Amino acid sequence: MEREAKKRKRLRVQPRSVSPPPPPMTQNFIQYMQLVEERQRVTLEQQNKFFQELMQQNRVERPENPGVTLADFQNTKPISFAYAPEPMDAEDWLMDTERKLNTVGCNDQEKFSKLSRYAVEEVNTEDKKKKRFLRGLSPQFKVQLRMMRATEFQELVDAAITLEDDFKQLQEEKRKKAKFEPKRFVSNKPNTSLSFKPRYSNNNNNNNSNYYGSRKNQHSCKSNNLRSCGFTGHRPKTLTHAKQKQVIMINKCAFDADLFILPMKDIDVILGMNWLEANGALIDCVNKMVSLKSPDGSRMIYQGDKHTQIEVELQLNSMKEVKLEEIPVVNEFQDVFPAELPGMPPDREIEFTIDLIPGTTPIAKAPYKMGPKELKELKEQLDDLEQKGFIQESVSPWGSPVIFVDKRDGGRRMCGDYRNLNNVTIKNKYPLPRIQDLFDQVRGAGVFSKIDLRSGYHQIKIKKEDVPKTAFVSRYGHHEYLVVPFGLTNAPAIFMNLMNKIFMPYLDKFVIVFIDDILIYSKNKAEHEHLRLVLQTLREHQLYAKFSKCEFWLDQVEFLGHVISKDGIAVNPSKVAAVLEWEAPKTVKEIRGFLGMAGYYRRFIEGFSKIA
């Protein structure tokens, strides 16, 4: 019996462990999945319907070009889009779709029609259609199309197609013409010669010529060793005629030189390294000075041409004397340069907010003591701000005292002393651009215009809930700002954000924006029609500039402490002189000011470490 029991025990089948069944799907989850599938199906049907309509339109309007087939587009494997919680996902999908359309060869109108299906509210009128279509075109087309002032969208599209065809034809003609023109080559090797251009005098008693200036060697040199003539860098076959022991006059001092006639233009005389060595030349590249040892043993100094700070200031001052009506393009936008701001700014995309650290209570301080002249100035500025509607009487528990800040033009601006408010304000992290990064964009430009907005901060409203926080107190009462005042910590960042949004289509192309300063740059005057686009943008957004601080159509301009020209970017000499001539600071504030300016301009001052 015991043996049979053990046998039955061995033969007994052990039950297998079975995992618990998955929980049943909830009804809400099933409905969600059905909704997603339905949206995907509807989106795909819309795409198919659109491309069928597009193909039908292509067959009717342009029978010679069958256009893009649906199969061509589907071969690029486009990504379907139904719904996404993040707006960036939709933007990425739009960009990917545009790349697919470029792949299959859609023109601008077809791409515009395709993408407008997903932003109907942006193109629901003819004006919106035209505006959106223009934003997507190249800058060289925008200017001419805006001047055409098309009344209908289709008229604008036809004009754009014609303009693009003309542009392609012009480029093709230039390309064909370039094949038959002789090419000019410029050596990449450094120019080691000093060239002088003679300036002749009509005085018969003086049979010499003064020499001035220096020019870059413009001909090609392919050999660095030329022993036949003693010159370095020229081919023997170009030196056909020699003039031995010629006398040249530099600053009324006679020098001997062996000259060779070269088949060149623009440059009259080149004095090479051999001549410089024989006359003991010492070259100061920074100051553009050359010291030469004359035949009698004395040393003479030759000063090359250069733009001085006085010349720059004279040019800028002469520009300011020009009337607005006399400046091309600018005279069409006189409303952008009013004598005063017309009133309260319009509602903009960005409002100024003052977000406080949690737990902050209102801060109020007594007004500062002022003298009779300051009180008179305070009264005048308060009346002016009230007339414009920028301030109003306040009953706010906040209150900051009033101070005066000196302006560049010698006047004084009333500001609230918002240091206590700034200490409890959450700082806006919107980045301000670095000046050096901005200047990388202007290389190669030759024509410049600069626009300075009039009281830029006053052209942005403050959010209604934050108006009481701007309250300030004075002898003449308790007031608060309805527009952004000067002195708030987040004002530069928010204004920079607004300007970037407004000029986003033109940034890094022909516009540089730094807070309320705008620089427009172009390679030549023909391309400087960019100025029209900038002024039109200011007009559309009701932003106003101060004409007395603007400069137009210049070959060099001062911007953010630098002088910009076609030759490159140079520091403003007055800034360097200010550091070199700075008196010994005596207070903490003066020390901070000196260290800030010196730290930035130290790279422009030779031997700065020794001076410091």
Buried (B, 14 or more C-beta within 10 A) or exposed (E): EEEEEEEEEEEEEEEEEEEEEEEEEEEEEEEEEEEEEEBBEEBEEEBEEBBEEBBEEBEEEEEEEEBBBBEBBBEBEBEEBBEEEEEEEBEBBBEBBBEBBEBBEBBBBBBBBBBBEBEEEEBEEBEBBBBBBBEEBEBEBBBBBBEEEBEEBEBBBEBBEEBBEEBEEEEEEEEEEEEEEEEEEEBEEEBEBBBBBBEEEEEEEEEBBBBBEBBEBBBEBEEEEBEEBEBBBBEEEBBEEEEEEEEBBBBEBEBEBBBBEBEEEEBBBBBBBBBBEEBEBEEEEEEBBBBBBBEEEEEBEBEBEEBEBEEBEEBBEEBEEBEBEEBEBBEEBEEBBEEEBEEBBEEBEBBBBBBBEEEBEEBBBEBBEBEEEBBEBBEEBBEEBEEBEBBEEBEBEBBBBBBBEEEEEEEBBBBBBBEBBBEBBBEBEBEEBEBEEBBEBBEEBBBBBBBBBBBBBBBBBBEEEBBBBBBBBBBEEBBBBBBBBBBBBBBBBBBBBBBEEBBEBBBEEBBBBBBBBBBBBBEEEEBBBBBBBBBBBBBEBEBBBBBEBBBBBBBBBBBBEBBBBBEEBBBBBEBBEBBEEEEEEEEEEEEEEBEEBBEBBBEBBEEBEEEE
